[in-house]
């Protein structure tokens, strides 16, 4: 008996997106902001290459869910960045995409209204507009590169990118990183192992050709030259923290054995703080002590910080959420952020 092999099949719904070129035309990068982005990238590269001895500090909310609060935070951070500029280069975390272990809110781009309406075109528009405002303040911006399509819309506005612990092993993300125009930090695996990240750094440093999209949003074969500024981010894992001197030394040794100059950022949150935001200051203090003791491989830190401390569960509407408080991982509050950076600044001077 002949069977209908398509019985019960429904074509997946799709909604057209503006192309990267169209969104960039709607929200163009002004010349002054373009110069600021270029200067930020140059300064980050100089730190990674040890031409600049300042500490790279990637700091900001775990994720962006409220652009108004994010801009409020950015304005505060811009002032603090100027205050500590002779010992630190401050880069704002502007994370629009969130990887999920199982389910949950996937970030501003994916679901800007926090209600499972998934208005991605609006989310991308909001993300680009916020990055323009952050750039206008003179702050370099850091993102997590999660969806391989998103950088085509935003990469002219970012200064640094991370590849998360869950995606460091992904060939797609290694290829994407090889073509990003910014330094990329690969996080160690969720188990705390650095081997996967070291393999990713090696892969991202090579040229690749892969299926992607072009500026008009058409399917295209993307050719990359390789990223010479890929580096390691230690974020701890299920085996415990890995920011201490012994763990850093092991990471250094593994990178040297792979014929790499050890270049490391320490994530003060996640596994290194046991997901307790109050422990981030202890991690930072330990890192600063290692720097003062002569460590040359640690070039920066990451801190999860927002206006209010901790985090909050997702509410039925944005109006029910506490202003300036994370809806994903817990963050230190603004006064604590000021104290942490000022203390480190004084020590590094």
C-alpha positions in Angstrom: 0.0 0.0 0.0 1.4 3.4 -1.0 2.0 5.6 2.0 2.2 9.4 2.1 5.7 10.1 3.5 4.7 13.7 4.2 1.6 12.9 6.2 1.5 15.1 9.3 4.4 17.3 8.1 4.1 21.0 8.5 6.5 23.5 6.9 8.4 25.3 9.7 7.3 28.9 10.0 9.8 31.5 8.9 9.7 35.3 9.2 11.9 37.4 6.9 14.8 39.3 8.5 16.3 42.5 7.2 19.7 41.7 5.7 22.9 42.8 7.6 23.4 45.5 4.9 19.8 46.8 5.4 20.1 47.0 9.2 23.5 48.7 9.0 21.9 51.2 6.6 19.0 51.9 9.0 21.5 52.3 11.9 24.8 53.4 10.4 28.0 53.6 12.4 29.0 57.3 12.6 32.6 58.2 11.9 33.3 59.3 15.5 32.0 56.0 16.9 33.9 54.1 14.2 37.2 55.7 15.4 36.3 54.8 19.0 35.6 51.1 18.0 38.9 50.9 16.1 40.8 52.5 19.0 39.3 50.0 21.5 40.3 47.0 19.3 43.8 48.4 18.9 44.1 48.8 22.7 42.9 45.3 23.4 45.3 43.8 20.9 48.1 45.9 22.4 47.3 44.3 25.8 47.2 40.8 24.4 50.6 41.4 22.7 52.1 42.9 25.9 52.7 46.3 24.2 50.3 47.8 26.8 50.8 46.6 30.4 47.3 47.6 31.6 44.8 45.0 32.8 41.9 44.3 30.4 38.7 44.4 32.4 35.6 43.0 30.7 32.8 44.0 33.0 29.0 44.3 32.8 25.7 42.5 33.1 25.5 38.8 32.7 23.0 39.5 29.9 21.2 42.6 28.5 17.4 42.4 29.0 16.6 46.1 29.5 18.4 48.5 27.1 17.4 51.5 29.3 19.1 50.0 32.4 22.0 48.9 30.2 22.6 52.4 28.9 22.3 53.8 32.5 25.0 51.3 33.5 27.2 52.1 30.5 27.1 55.8 31.4 28.3 55.0 34.9 31.0 52.6 33.6 32.3 55.2 31.1 33.1 57.5 34.0 34.8 54.8 36.1 36.8 53.7 33.0 38.3 57.1 32.7 39.1 57.1 36.4 41.2 53.9 36.2 42.4 54.3 32.6 46.1 54.4 33.5 46.1 50.9 34.9 43.1 49.3 33.2 41.3 49.1 29.9 37.6 48.8 30.7 35.4 47.0 28.2 31.7 46.6 28.8 30.0 43.2 28.6 27.0 43.7 26.2 25.8 40.1 26.0 22.7 39.7 23.8 22.7 35.9 23.4 22.6 33.3 26.2 23.3 29.6 25.7 21.0 27.4 27.7 21.9 24.0 29.2 18.3 22.9 28.6 15.6 25.6 28.3 15.2 29.2 29.3 15.3 32.8 27.9 17.9 33.0 25.2 18.6 36.6 25.2 17.6 40.0 23.9 18.2 39.3 20.2 16.2 36.1 20.3 13.3 37.3 22.5 13.5 41.0 23.1 10.0 41.2 24.8 10.8 38.4 27.3 7.5 36.8 26.4 8.4 34.0 24.0 7.2 36.1 21.1 10.7 35.7 19.4 10.7 39.0 17.5 14.3 38.5 16.4 14.3 41.4 13.9 13.3 43.8 16.7 15.9 42.2 19.0 18.7 42.7 16.4 17.6 46.3 15.9 17.6 46.9 19.7 21.0 45.3 20.0 22.6 47.4 17.3 21.1 50.6 18.6 22.4 49.9 22.1 25.9 49.1 20.8 25.9 52.4 18.9 25.1 54.2 22.2 27.8 52.4 24.1 30.3 53.2 21.3 29.3 56.9 21.5 30.4 56.8 25.2 33.9 55.7 24.1 33.5 52.3 25.7 34.6 49.2 23.8 31.9 46.5 23.8 32.3 42.8 24.4 29.8 40.1 23.3 29.4 36.4 23.4 29.4 35.1 19.8 26.7 32.4 19.9 24.6 32.5 16.8 26.9 32.4 13.7 24.6 34.8 11.9 24.5 37.6 14.5 28.1 38.9 13.9 27.2 39.9 10.4 24.8 42.4 11.9 26.9 43.7 14.7 30.6 43.0 14.3 31.5 46.5 13.2 30.5 47.7 16.7 32.3 45.2 19.0 35.8 45.2 20.4 36.1 41.7 21.9 34.2 38.5 21.8 33.9 35.3 23.9 33.1 31.8 22.8 31.4 30.1 25.7 32.3 26.9 27.5 29.4 25.0 25.8 30.4 26.1 22.3 34.2 26.1 22.5 34.2 22.6 21.1 32.0 23.5 18.2 33.6 23.5 14.7 31.1 26.1 13.6 32.1 28.6 16.4 35.8 28.0 15.8 35.4 28.8 12.1 33.3 31.8 12.9 35.9 33.1 15.4 38.6 32.7 12.7 36.8 35.4 10.7 35.8 37.8 13.5 37.7 41.2 13.2 38.3 41.3 17.0 40.2 39.3 19.6 38.3 36.2 20.8 38.5 34.5 24.2 37.7 30.8 24.3 36.5 29.6 27.7 37.6 26.3 29.1 35.1 23.5 29.2 32.4 23.1 31.8 34.5 20.4 33.4 37.4 22.9 33.9 39.6 21.3 31.3 41.6 23.7 29.1 42.5 21.2 26.3 39.3 21.9 24.3 39.9 25.7 24.5 43.6 25.2 23.4 42.4 23.2 20.4 39.9 25.9 19.6 42.5 28.6 19.8 44.7 26.6 17.3 41.7 26.1 15.0 40.6 29.7 15.1 44.1 30.8 14.2 43.9 29.1 10.8 42.0 30.1 7.6 38.7 28.4 6.9 35.9 28.3 4.3 32.4 27.6 5.5 28.7 28.0 4.6 27.4 31.3 6.0 25.7 34.5 4.7 26.8 37.6 2.9 25.9 41.2 3.6 22.7 40.8 1.6 21.6 37.9 3.7 22.2 35.3 0.9 23.8 31.9 1.5 27.5 32.2 0.7 30.8 30.5 1.2 32.7 32.5 3.8 36.5 32.6 3.6 38.5 33.6 6.6 42.1 34.5 7.2 42.4 33.1 10.8 42.3 35.1 14.0 45.8 35.8 15.5 44.4 37.1 18.8 42.5 34.1 20.1 43.3 33.4 23.7 42.2 31.4 26.8 39.5 32.4 29.4 39.7 30.4 32.7 36.2 30.2 34.1 36.4 27.3 36.4 34.2 24.2 36.1 32.6 21.2 37.7 36.0 20.3 39.0 36.3 23.6 40.9 37.9 27.0 40.4 40.9 27.4 38.2 42.0 31.0 38.9 44.6 30.2 41.6 48.3 30.3 40.8 48.7 26.5 40.5 45.8 26.3 38.1 47.1 29.2 36.0 50.6 27.6 35.9 49.0 24.4 34.6 47.2 26.3 31.9 50.4 28.1 31.0 52.3 24.8 30.7 49.6 23.4 28.5 49.6 26.4 26.2 53.4 26.3 25.9 53.3 22.6 25.0 50.9 23.6 22.2 53.5 26.1 21.0 51.4 29.1 22.2 52.4 32.1 24.2 50.2 31.9 27.3 47.6 34.6 27.1 44.9 34.3 29.7 41.8 36.1 31.0 40.4 35.0 34.3 36.6 35.0 34.6 35.8 36.0 38.2 32.3 34.6 37.9 30.9 31.2 36.9 32.9 28.2 38.3 35.6 30.5 39.7 33.1 32.1 42.1 31.0 28.9 42.5 28.2 31.1 41.0 28.2 33.3 44.1 28.5 36.8 42.9 29.9 37.9 46.3 33.0 35.9 45.7 34.0 37.7 42.5 35.9 40.3 44.5 38.0 37.5 46.1 38.9 36.1 42.7 39.9 39.6 41.5 42.1 40.1 44.6 43.9 36.8 43.9 44.5 37.7 40.3 45.9 41.1 41.2 48.2 39.4 43.7 49.5 37.1 41.0 50.1 40.1 38.7 52.0 41.9 41.4 54.1 38.8 41.9 55.2 39.0 38.3 52.7 36.9 36.4 52.8 37.9 32.7 50.3 35.5 31.2 47.2 36.9 32.9 46.3 39.9 30.8 42.7 40.5 32.0 39.6 39.6 34.0 35.9 39.3 33.5 33.4 40.5 36.1 29.6 40.1 36.0 28.2 43.4 37.3 25.0 45.4 37.1 23.2 48.2 39.0 21.6 46.0 41.6 23.2 42.9 43.2 22.1 39.3 42.6 19.5 38.2 40.1 15.8 37.8 39.8 13.4 35.3 38.2 11.7 36.2 34.9 8.4 38.0 35.4 5.2 38.0 33.3 6.1 41.4 32.0 9.2 43.7 31.9 7.3 46.2 34.1 7.3 43.7 37.0 11.1 43.3 37.0 13.4 45.0 39.4 15.3 47.8 37.6 19.0 47.1 36.9 19.0 43.5 38.3 20.0 40.5 36.2 17.5 37.9 34.9 20.3 35.4 34.3 23.4 34.9 36.5 23.8 37.0 39.7 26.0 40.1 39.4 27.7 42.4 41.9 26.1 45.8 42.3 27.4 49.1 41.1 29.0 50.3 44.4 30.8 46.9 44.7 32.0 47.3 41.1 33.4 50.7 41.9 35.1 49.4 45.0 36.6 46.4 43.2 38.0 48.4 40.3 39.3 51.2 42.4 41.0 48.8 44.8 42.7 46.9 41.9 43.6 50.2 40.3 45.4 51.4 43.4 47.3 48.1 43.7 48.3 48.0 40.1 49.6 51.6 40.2 
